[in-house]
């Protein structure tokens, strides 16, 4: 809970100081003054002291009047303000603290610095004063960092601010400035709608819904928070997997090898089957990595075995003087090597042609993917517009235009009576096409990597054949050495390749193990995500929303809401707005009925939160709630309801401003307990 127990504002000029101070109790407190006397300044000062001016508007400009920022009247004349500040005493039901924030700070102090003292220094100035603590507002980290005042204030209130999605695609805390929109209403524009005006500068998606979910402690918000955490963990894991996969492919590419069985992260195959056909979470690099040799692929394990056999054979071979048969064999080997080199040259040309063709096809597919992505975005916009009541699609169809690109469909073939896809179905179809094209592009990329590996293997084999040809020619021209130059060259080449592939195997094994571990963790996260289900309300959530709806209807009846029968008004659980039947309540009645609906919305939320052990602070700061000349009987009902409002910790606290005559206010609240703060002239004068 949050209670405002006292406030003091002070401006210092060269000719002296002017100030105003008052205390507040639980229940209703009416700040009564004539127009332009400082009622709004008093409420805005409370918000300013808490660093919540962002609830009113972006930035600080215009939140406080000139009496605190530029000049104030002292002894009948305007004097420049040299220093000014707001002291505010607040309580969470068990602890009191006093905060100070400067509007015009002394030299060396920033106006975004907030000083906090433990204890009620305004209502009990003789209290023992401890050393103050300092916090900041108005900059990044206010809600997250230990030095941020809103981080401190949230902890003071016993709140753990949830992380919610933003329009930028990132996540941010549900800022206090957003939550404050449901307990503070400013006078100029705050009463213009049937629900609070939510700050937009923080880019939070569905800020009203997220705030209601937080205040009523709906399970759907906890699931949304956990879902967000898990999705973020998957994003981090995807980057880790991509890095490991890249490292494995790069290591294989260096040795003209390829990797089998590595699914794309997040694909159906990735979550359905173990990577590399692993058994009991293990896979051997020797069977996962393959080497291209003589028009076919062999496993790394087989390649190492073959090379070791070649090394042993070359090490044990000793010959005598070249015989005619040996000379003929060398000649045959020379011819065979030259023929193989010729075929490799042809194969390399074919691979180059294939690579060029694949590059061209991938270019076409990438263009198609970009077009589909653009089309998908257009359909999403159409769906969003339709959900707001736009007749975009119907208009397009009526004029025989494509609902996506608006081009004419006249002259195109059509099947009479054939079913027509809805916008949502069309969007789903585009999404399926996009997925198919993306899968084809991924397959093409896999083929391209295999093509590159094959080309590298052929180039390596061609280089070895050229060395073999030179060695055989040297043997034929030599004086019959005891060791064949060709055999020696073959042995050295085999030993070098064997060492290279051993390094590849060892390196690949480490990466494969890490990839398998990443898949295991991804499956665990995916399993928990699936268990959370869709973002739907639990039975307990529906019970709380039902309670809120009943409270709303009761208050509407109390305030004599006329445009519809109160029993016909409901709460839209998706938008958290009042609705009539299946439609949003725009508003369709008089301005005074709109104001009554706004009163009922705010008061019913406070009372519902208290009854379901929610975390609304049980505080309302209402600047000028009697707008649009609402009838006196309704105003009387509203004020009397405020005196009886239940909030967290018992009686709620409602502080509001009125300019009515004191006798009128007394008549409205006759028999009720309430407090009055009378501002006889100007708040600061």
C-alpha positions in Angstrom: 0.0 0.0 0.0 1.0 3.6 -0.5 -0.3 6.5 1.7 0.5 10.2 1.4 0.8 11.4 5.0 2.1 14.9 4.5 3.5 17.3 1.9 5.4 20.5 2.0 6.4 22.8 -0.9 8.7 25.8 -0.5 10.2 28.5 -2.7 13.0 30.8 -1.6 13.6 34.2 -3.1 15.9 37.1 -2.4 13.0 38.7 -0.4 12.2 35.7 1.7 10.4 32.3 1.4 6.9 31.2 0.7 5.6 27.7 1.5 2.6 25.5 2.0 2.3 22.3 4.1 -0.5 20.0 5.0 -1.2 16.5 6.2 -3.5 13.8 4.9 -5.3 10.9 6.6 -6.9 7.7 5.2 -10.3 8.0 3.5 -11.3 11.0 1.5 -9.5 14.4 1.6 -10.9 17.3 -0.4 -8.5 20.0 -1.5 -10.8 23.0 -1.9 -9.8 26.2 -3.6 -11.0 28.6 -6.2 -9.8 28.0 -9.8 -6.2 28.9 -10.5 -5.3 28.9 -6.8 -2.9 26.0 -6.8 -4.9 22.8 -6.4 -3.3 21.2 -9.4 0.2 22.3 -8.3 -0.3 20.5 -5.0 -1.2 17.2 -6.6 1.4 17.6 -9.3 4.0 18.3 -6.6 3.2 14.9 -5.0 3.8 13.2 -8.3 7.0 15.2 -9.0 8.4 14.3 -5.6 7.9 10.6 -6.5 9.6 11.1 -9.9 6.3 10.2 -11.6 5.9 13.3 -13.7 6.2 11.0 -16.7 2.6 9.9 -16.0 1.4 13.4 -16.8 3.6 14.0 -19.9 7.1 13.3 -21.3 9.7 15.4 -19.5 9.3 17.9 -16.6 8.2 20.9 -18.6 4.9 22.3 -17.4 4.4 19.8 -14.5 5.1 22.5 -11.9 3.9 26.1 -12.1 6.2 29.1 -12.2 5.8 29.6 -8.4 8.2 26.7 -8.0 10.3 27.1 -11.1 10.7 30.8 -12.0 9.1 33.5 -9.9 6.6 33.8 -7.1 4.8 36.7 -5.5 6.3 37.8 -2.2 5.2 40.9 -0.3 3.0 41.9 -3.3 5.7 41.7 -6.0 7.0 38.9 -8.2 10.4 37.7 -7.1 12.8 35.2 -8.8 12.9 31.7 -7.3 16.5 31.0 -6.1 15.7 27.5 -4.7 12.5 25.4 -4.4 11.7 21.9 -3.4 9.0 19.5 -2.5 9.1 17.4 0.7 6.8 14.4 0.8 6.1 12.0 3.6 4.8 8.5 2.6 4.0 5.2 4.3 3.6 1.6 3.2 1.5 0.8 6.2 4.4 0.0 8.5 7.2 2.3 7.6 7.4 6.0 7.0 9.9 7.8 4.8 10.3 11.4 3.8 11.6 12.3 0.4 12.8 15.6 -1.0 13.2 16.6 -4.6 14.3 20.0 -5.8 12.5 22.0 -8.6 15.2 24.7 -8.5 18.2 23.0 -6.9 21.1 24.7 -5.1 24.4 24.8 -7.0 25.9 21.4 -7.4 22.7 19.5 -7.0 20.6 18.1 -9.9 16.8 18.3 -9.9 16.7 14.5 -10.7 18.3 13.7 -7.3 15.9 12.5 -4.6 16.9 12.5 -1.0 15.3 9.9 1.3 15.1 10.0 5.1 13.7 7.2 7.2 10.9 8.4 9.5 7.9 10.9 9.3 9.9 14.1 9.4 6.9 16.3 8.3 4.3 15.0 10.8 6.8 14.3 13.5 9.7 16.8 13.0 11.3 15.9 16.4 11.9 12.3 15.2 15.5 11.0 15.2 17.0 11.6 11.8 19.3 9.2 10.3 21.8 9.9 7.5 19.8 10.3 4.2 20.1 8.1 1.2 20.2 9.3 -2.3 18.6 8.1 -5.5 18.0 9.3 -9.0 15.2 9.6 -11.4 14.8 10.8 -15.0 17.5 8.6 -16.5 18.1 5.0 -17.6 18.1 2.4 -14.8 15.7 4.2 -12.5 13.5 1.1 -12.2 16.3 -1.5 -12.4 19.4 -0.2 -10.7 20.0 -0.1 -7.0 20.5 3.7 -7.2 17.3 4.2 -9.0 14.5 5.8 -6.9 11.7 3.7 -8.6 13.6 0.6 -7.8 13.7 1.7 -4.2 10.0 2.8 -4.2 8.9 -0.6 -5.7 10.8 -2.4 -3.0 9.3 0.0 -0.4 5.8 -1.0 -1.6 6.7 -4.7 -1.8 6.4 -4.8 -5.5 8.4 -6.8 -8.0 8.0 -5.1 -11.3 7.4 -7.5 -14.1 9.2 -7.4 -17.4 6.9 -6.8 -20.3 7.3 -6.6 -24.1 7.8 -3.2 -25.9 7.1 -2.1 -29.4 10.9 -2.1 -30.1 10.9 -5.9 -29.8 12.8 -5.7 -26.5 11.6 -6.0 -23.0 11.4 -3.5 -20.2 10.1 -3.3 -16.6 6.4 -2.2 -16.2 7.5 1.3 -15.2 5.9 3.0 -12.2 4.9 5.9 -14.4 2.7 3.5 -16.3 1.2 1.9 -13.2 0.6 5.4 -11.7 -1.9 6.1 -14.5 -4.4 4.0 -12.5 -4.2 6.0 -9.3 -3.5 9.5 -10.6 -5.7 11.5 -13.0 -4.6 15.0 -14.1 -7.2 17.7 -14.8 -6.6 18.9 -18.4 -6.9 15.7 -20.4 -7.1 13.0 -17.8 -10.9 12.8 -17.7 -11.4 12.8 -21.5 -11.7 9.0 -21.9 -13.5 6.1 -20.2 -10.1 4.5 -19.2 -6.9 6.1 -18.1 -4.6 7.8 -20.6 -1.5 5.6 -20.5 2.0 7.1 -21.1 3.2 6.1 -24.6 6.8 7.3 -24.4 7.9 4.0 -22.7 6.8 2.0 -25.8 5.2 -0.8 -23.7 2.7 -3.0 -25.5 -0.8 -3.0 -24.1 0.2 -0.9 -21.1 -3.4 -0.8 -19.7 -3.8 -4.6 -19.8 -0.4 -5.2 -18.3 -1.1 -2.8 -15.4 -4.4 -4.4 -14.6 -2.9 -7.8 -14.7 -0.2 -6.6 -12.3 -2.7 -4.9 -9.9 -5.0 -7.9 -9.7 -2.1 -10.4 -9.6 -3.6 -12.4 -12.5 -1.9 -15.7 -13.2 -1.8 -14.8 -16.9 0.8 -12.1 -16.2 3.0 -14.5 -14.3 2.8 -16.9 -17.2 3.5 -14.1 -19.6 6.5 -13.1 -17.5 7.8 -16.7 -17.4 7.1 -17.1 -21.1 9.1 -14.0 -21.8 12.0 -15.3 -19.7 12.0 -18.6 -21.6 11.7 -17.0 -25.0 14.7 -14.8 -24.1 16.6 -17.9 -23.0 15.8 -19.6 -26.4 17.1 -16.5 -28.2 20.4 -16.6 -26.3 20.6 -20.4 -26.9 19.9 -19.9 -30.6 22.9 -17.5 -30.8 25.1 -20.0 -28.9 23.9 -22.8 -31.2 24.5 -20.7 -34.3 28.0 -19.9 -33.2 28.8 -23.6 -32.4 27.3 -24.7 -35.7 29.4 -22.1 -37.6 32.6 -23.2 -35.8 31.8 -26.9 -36.7 31.1 -26.0 -40.4 34.3 -23.9 -40.6 36.4 -26.6 -39.1 35.0 -29.2 -41.6 35.4 -26.8 -44.5 39.1 -26.4 -43.9 39.5 -30.1 -44.3 37.1 -30.3 -47.3 34.5 -32.2 -45.1 30.9 -31.8 -44.3 28.7 -32.4 -41.3 25.6 -34.6 -41.3 22.5 -34.5 -39.1 22.7 -30.9 -37.8 19.2 -29.5 -37.9 18.4 -25.8 -38.0 17.7 -24.5 -34.5 14.0 -24.2 -33.7 12.9 -26.4 -36.6 10.4 -29.2 -36.1 13.2 -31.7 -36.8 15.4 -30.0 -34.2 12.8 -30.6 -31.4 11.7 -33.9 -32.7 14.9 -35.9 -33.3 18.3 -36.0 -31.6 21.1 -34.2 -33.5 23.4 -36.5 -35.5 21.1 -39.4 -34.7 22.7 -39.4 -31.2 22.1 -42.4 -29.0 21.7 -41.6 -25.2 22.8 -38.0 -25.9 26.1 -39.0 -27.5 27.4 -39.0 -31.1 30.9 -39.8 -32.5 32.5 -37.2 -34.7 34.0 -40.0 -36.8 30.5 -40.9 -38.0 29.1 -37.4 -38.2 31.8 -35.8 -40.3 32.2 -37.1 -43.9 35.0 -36.6 -46.4 34.6 -36.4 -50.2 36.8 -38.9 -52.1 36.6 -40.2 -55.6 33.0 -39.2 -56.4 31.6 -40.3 -53.1 31.5 -39.4 -49.4 33.1 -41.5 -46.7 32.9 -41.1 -43.0 35.8 -39.5 -41.1 36.3 -42.7 -39.3 36.6 -44.7 -42.5 38.9 -42.0 -44.0 41.3 -42.3 -41.0 41.3 -46.1 -41.2 42.1 -46.0 -44.9 44.9 -43.4 -44.4 46.5 -45.5 -41.7 46.4 -48.6 -44.0 48.1 -46.6 -46.7 50.8 -45.4 -44.3 51.6 -48.9 -43.1 51.7 -50.2 -46.7 54.1 -47.5 -47.8 56.3 -48.0 -44.8 56.9 -51.7 -45.5 57.4 -51.5 -49.2 61.0 -52.1 -50.4 61.9 -52.8 -54.0 64.9 -53.9 -56.1 65.9 -52.6 -59.5 63.0 -51.6 -61.7 62.0 -54.6 -63.8 60.1 -54.4 -67.1 56.9 -55.4 -65.3 57.4 -52.7 -62.7 58.2 -50.2 -65.4 54.9 -51.2 -67.2 53.0 -50.9 -63.9 54.5 -47.4 -63.3 53.5 -46.4 -66.8 50.0 -47.8 -66.2 49.8 -45.9 -62.9 51.0 -42.7 -64.7 48.3 -43.1 -67.3 45.7 -43.8 -64.7 46.8 -40.7 -62.6 46.6 -38.5 -65.7 43.2 -39.8 -66.6 41.9 -39.3 -63.1 43.3 -35.7 -63.2 41.4 -35.1 -66.4 38.2 -36.4 -64.9 38.7 -34.2 -61.8 39.1 -31.2 -64.1 35.8 -32.0 -65.7 34.1 -32.6 -62.3 35.4 -29.3 -61.0 33.9 -27.5 -64.1 30.6 -29.3 -63.4 30.7 -28.2 -59.7 31.4 -24.6 -60.8 28.4 -24.7 -63.1 26.3 -26.2 -60.3 27.4 -23.6 -57.9 26.6 -20.8 -60.3 23.1 -22.3 -60.8 22.5 -22.7 -57.1 23.6 -19.1 -56.5 21.1 -17.9 -59.1 18.3 -20.0 -57.6 19.1 -18.8 -54.1 19.0 -15.2 -55.4 15.5 -15.9 -56.9 14.4 -17.6 -53.7 15.7 -14.8 -51.5 13.8 -12.2 -53.6 10.6 -14.4 -53.2 11.2 -14.5 -49.4 11.5 -10.7 -49.2 8.3 -10.3 -51.2 6.5 -12.8 -48.9 7.8 -11.1 -45.8 6.5 -7.8 -47.2 3.1 -9.4 -48.0 2.9 -10.9 -44.5 3.5 -7.5 -42.9 0.7 -6.1 -45.1 -1.7 -8.8 -44.1 -0.9 -8.2 -40.4 -1.7 -4.5 -40.9 -5.0 -5.4 -42.6 -5.9 -7.8 -39.7 -5.1 -5.1 -37.2 -7.2 -2.5 -39.0 -10.1 -5.0 -39.3 -9.9 -5.6 -35.5 -10.4 -1.9 -35.0 -13.5 -1.9 -37.2 -12.0 -0.8 -40.5 -13.8 -2.0 -43.6 -10.6 -2.2 -45.7 -11.0 -5.8 -46.9 -14.6 -5.6 -47.7 -14.0 -2.4 -49.7 -11.2 -3.9 -51.7 -13.2 -7.1 -52.5 -16.2 -5.0 -53.6 -14.0 -3.2 -56.1 -12.3 -6.4 -57.3 -9.0 -5.3 -55.9 -6.4 -7.5 -54.2 -6.7 -6.8 -50.5 -2.9 -6.9 -50.2 -1.5 -4.9 -53.1 -4.8 -3.1 -54.1 -4.2 -4.1 -57.8 -7.2 -4.9 -59.9 -8.2 -8.6 -60.2 -10.3 -7.9 -63.3 -9.5 -10.3 -66.1 -8.0 -12.9 -63.9 -9.3 -16.5 -63.9 -11.6 -17.4 -61.1 -13.8 -20.4 -60.2 -17.4 -19.5 -59.7 -18.6 -20.5 -56.3 -15.0 -21.3 -55.1 -14.4 -20.6 -51.4 -12.7 -17.3 -50.6 -10.1 -17.1 -47.9 -10.6 -14.6 -45.1 -7.9 -12.1 -44.3 -6.7 -14.2 -41.4 -6.7 -17.4 -43.5 -4.8 -15.5 -46.3 -2.3 -14.3 -43.7 -1.8 -17.9 -42.5 -1.3 -19.1 -46.1 1.3 -16.4 -46.7 3.0 -17.5 -43.5 3.0 -21.2 -44.7 4.5 -20.1 -48.1 7.2 -18.1 -46.3 8.1 -21.1 -44.1 8.3 -23.3 -47.2 10.5 -20.9 -49.1 12.7 -20.4 -46.1 13.1 -24.2 -45.8 14.1 -24.5 -49.4 16.7 -21.7 -49.0 18.1 -23.5 -46.0 18.3 -26.8 -48.0 20.0 -24.9 -50.8 22.5 -23.5 -48.4 23.3 -27.0 -47.1 23.7 -28.2 -50.7 26.0 -25.3 -51.4 28.2 -26.1 -48.4 28.4 -29.8 -49.6 29.3 -28.5 -53.1 32.1 -26.4 -51.6 33.4 -29.3 -49.6 33.3 -31.6 -52.7 35.2 -29.0 -54.7 37.8 -28.6 -52.0 38.3 -32.3 -51.8 38.7 -32.6 -55.6 41.2 -29.7 -55.7 43.1 -31.5 -52.9 43.0 -34.8 -54.8 44.1 -33.0 -58.0 47.1 -31.5 -56.2 48.0 -34.9 -54.8 47.7 -36.4 -58.3 50.0 -33.8 -59.8 52.6 -34.7 -57.1 52.1 -38.4 -57.8 52.6 -37.9 -61.5 55.9 -36.0 -60.9 57.0 -38.8 -58.5 56.2 -41.6 -61.0 58.1 -39.8 -63.7 61.0 -39.4 -61.4 61.0 -43.1 -60.6 60.9 -44.0 -64.3 63.9 -41.7 -65.0 65.9 -42.7 -62.0 68.5 -45.4 -61.5 66.2 -47.7 -59.6 66.4 -46.3 -56.1 65.7 -48.7 -53.2 62.8 -46.5 -52.1 60.2 -45.4 -54.6 59.9 -41.6 -54.8 56.2 -42.1 -55.6 55.7 -44.3 -52.5 57.6 -41.9 -50.3 55.6 -39.0 -51.6 52.3 -41.0 -51.0 53.3 -41.9 -47.5 54.2 -38.3 -46.5 50.9 -37.0 -48.0 48.9 -39.7 -46.2 50.6 -38.9 -42.9 49.9 -35.2 -43.3 46.3 -35.8 -44.2 45.9 -38.3 -41.3 47.2 -35.7 -38.7 44.9 -33.1 -40.3 41.8 -35.4 -39.9 42.7 -36.4 -36.4 42.8 -32.7 -35.4 39.4 -32.3 -37.1 37.9 -35.2 -35.3 39.1 -34.0 -31.9 37.9 -30.5 -32.5 34.6 -31.6 -34.0 33.9 -33.9 -31.0 34.1 -31.1 -28.5 31.7 -28.9 -30.7 29.3 -31.8 -31.3 29.1 -32.4 -27.5 28.3 -28.7 -27.0 25.7 -28.8 -29.7 24.0 -31.8 -28.2 24.0 -30.1 -24.8 22.4 -27.0 -26.4 19.7 -29.1 -28.0 19.0 -30.8 -24.6 18.6 -27.4 -22.9 16.5 -26.1 -25.8 14.1 -29.0 -25.5 13.8 -28.4 -21.8 12.9 -24.8 -22.4 10.5 -25.7 -25.2 8.8 -28.3 -22.9 8.2 -25.7 -20.2 7.0 -23.2 -22.9 4.5 -25.7 -24.2 3.3 -26.5 -20.7 2.5 -22.8 -20.1 0.0 -23.0 -22.9 -1.5 -20.0 -24.6 -1.9 -16.6 -22.9 -5.3 -17.4 -21.5 -6.9 -16.7 -18.2 -7.0 -19.3 -15.5 -10.2 -20.1 -13.5 -8.8 -17.9 -10.7 -8.2 -15.1 -13.2 -11.7 -15.3 -14.4 -13.0 -15.2 -10.9 -11.1 -12.0 -10.2 -12.3 -10.4 -13.4 -15.8 -11.4 -12.6 -15.5 -9.7 -9.2 -14.2 -6.5 -10.8 -17.1 -6.5 -13.3 -19.6 -6.8 -10.5 -18.0 -4.0 -8.6 -18.0 -1.8 -11.7 -21.7 -2.4 -12.2 -22.5 -1.6 -8.6 -20.7 1.7 -8.8 -22.4 2.6 -12.0 -25.8 1.9 -10.4 -24.7 4.1 -7.4 -23.7 7.0 -9.8 -27.0 6.7 -11.8 -25.3 5.7 -15.1 -28.0 6.1 -17.7 -26.9 5.4 -21.3 -27.1 1.6 -20.7 -28.3 -0.6 -17.9 -25.3 -1.2 -15.6 -25.9 -4.9 -15.8 -25.2 -4.7 -19.6 -21.7 -3.3 -19.0 -18.9 -5.8 -18.9 -15.1 -5.8 -18.8 -13.4 -6.9 -22.0 -10.7 -9.3 -20.6 -8.4 -8.7 -23.6 -8.4 -4.9 -23.6 -9.4 -4.4 -19.9 -11.9 -1.8 -21.0 -15.6 -1.4 -20.3 -17.7 -3.0 -23.1 -21.3 -3.2 -24.1 -22.2 -6.5 -25.6 -19.6 -7.4 -28.1 -18.4 -3.9 -28.8 -16.0 -1.6 -27.0 -17.8 1.2 -25.2 -16.4 4.1 -27.2 -18.3 6.4 -25.7 -21.9 6.6 -26.9 -23.6 8.6 -24.1 -23.4 12.0 -22.5 -20.1 13.5 -21.2 -21.4 13.1 -17.7 -22.1 9.4 -18.2 -18.6 9.0 -19.5 -17.3 10.6 -16.4 -19.4 8.3 -14.2 -18.0 5.3 -16.1 -14.5 6.6 -15.4 -15.2 7.1 -11.7 -16.6 3.5 -11.5 -13.6 2.1 -13.4 -11.1 3.6 -11.0 -13.0 2.9 -7.7 -14.0 -0.6 -8.7 -10.3 -1.5 -9.5 -9.2 -0.3 -6.1 -11.9 -2.2 -4.3 -11.4 -5.4 -6.3 -7.7 -5.4 -5.8 -8.2 -5.2 -2.1 -10.8 -8.0 -2.1 -8.6 -10.4 -4.1 -5.3 -9.6 -2.3 -4.0 -7.7 -5.3 -1.3 -4.9 -5.2 -3.1 -1.7 -6.2 -1.7 0.8 -3.7 -5.2 1.7 -2.5 -4.5 5.4 -3.4 -6.3 7.7 -5.8 -5.1 11.3 -6.6 -7.9 12.9 -8.6 -7.5 16.4 -10.0 -10.9 18.0 -10.8 -13.2 14.9 -10.9 -16.3 17.1 -11.4 -15.8 17.9 -15.1 -18.5 18.4 -17.7 -21.0 19.7 -15.1 -22.0 16.3 -13.9 -25.3 16.6 -11.9 -24.9 17.3 -8.1 -26.7 14.1 -7.1 -24.1 12.0 -9.0 -21.3 14.0 -7.5 -22.7 13.5 -4.0 -22.9 9.7 -4.6 -19.3 9.7 -5.9 -17.8 11.6 -3.0 -19.7 9.4 -0.5 -18.5 6.3 -2.2 -14.9 7.6 -1.9 -15.3 7.9 1.9 -16.3 4.2 2.0 -13.8 2.8 -0.5 -11.8 -0.2 0.6 -8.2 -0.5 -0.4 -5.1 -2.4 0.5 -4.7 -2.4 4.3 -8.2 -1.3 5.0 -9.7 2.1 4.1 -8.4 3.5 0.8 -7.0 7.0 0.5 -8.6 9.4 -2.0 -7.2 12.9 -2.4 -9.2 15.0 -4.9 -9.6 18.7 -5.8 -12.9 20.7 -5.9 -13.7 24.3 -6.4 -17.3 24.2 -5.0 -18.4 26.3 -2.1 -17.6 24.7 1.3 -21.3 24.6 2.2 -22.0 22.5 -0.9 -19.3 20.1 -0.1 -20.5 19.8 3.5 -24.0 19.0 2.3 -22.8 16.4 -0.1 -20.7 14.7 2.6 -23.0 15.2 5.6 -22.6 12.3 8.0 -19.4 11.0 6.4 -15.9 11.2 7.8 -13.6 13.2 5.5 -10.9 15.8 5.6 -10.7 19.2 3.9 -7.6 21.2 2.9 -8.7 24.8 2.3 -6.5 27.0 0.1 -7.9 30.4 0.9 -5.9 32.6 -1.5 -3.0 31.1 -3.5 -1.1 28.0 -2.6 2.2 29.8 -2.6 1.8 33.5 -1.8 
